[in-house]
Amino acid sequence: MPKSILVTGYGIFRDYARNPSCEAVKLLRKSYENSGEFKQLVEIDFFPEIPVTYEAVDSFCYSKKYDAIIHCGVSHLARTKLTLEMTARGNGYEKLDVKEKSCPIQIDEHLQSSLLLEAISDEICKEKGSCTTSTDAGNYLCEYIYFKALRENKRSVFVHVPCEAIFSVDEVAKELEVFVKKLVETL
């Protein structure tokens, strides 16, 4: 039986006309739907565009027990195609969301993914990919959804993707597919 994972992206916020994470997840879904081999490897549920609000994150429902959860979002600091976040904090969320609402919950807890993220990143880089790891997901909605995912399932990761001026959405989607396949091999 194939492994089951969830892949999400985020909607529009700040000065972005479109969110590269949403667009990359849509392209990944298209690639997945057109590839019998990919479908045999893993069963994927896609939610490309979660609104950038604390309320949307709090109401997001994990519809089943996944073998892994992958949330994606854009970071203006990202300089590689993928930045694999390894940890998430439950507090320090002071920035308002796109509806000008503050974070309703602050928990003094720091969680770490149980996935082999450094090894996967190293493997991608050895194959001339563009990937790195990080322990600072940014204390905004990216880290907030990641924290909530880790409380649900330690086999979770938040993947930061760069602005489109750094790498195209197509390049990011291809690297995201490589990451998903390598991740599934480790489950």
TAWO-V479834 format. One line per field, one symbol per residue. phi: phi as a letter, one per 40 degrees, with the letter a starting at -180 (. if undefined). psi: psi as a letter, one per 30 degrees, with the letter a starting at -180 (. if undefined). burial: 1 if it has 9 or more other ideal C-beta (glycine too) atoms within 8 Angstrom, else 0. Layout:
BEGIN
phi = ???
psi = ???
burial = ???
END
This chain:
BEGIN
phi = .ccbbbbbbbccafcccacdccccccccccccccbccccccacbcbbcbcdcbcccccccbccacccabbbbacbcccbbcbbccbbaccagcbcccccgbcccbbbcabbbcccccccccccccccgcbaababbchfbccccccdcccccaccbabbcbcccccbccccccccccdcdccccccc
psi = kllklkklllaklbgkeljfeeeeeeeeeeeefgjeeeefekkkkkifikkikeeeeefkkjfljlflkjkklkkffkflekjjkflklglgjfklafggklkfkkkikjlkkflieeeeeeeeefggajklllgjgfhafeeeeeeeeefejfhlkkjklllffekleeeeeeeeeeeeeeeeff.
burial = 0011111111110001001111111111101100000110110111111101111111010100010111111110010111111111110010001000101000000010101010011011100011111100111011111111110010111111111000101011101111111111010
END
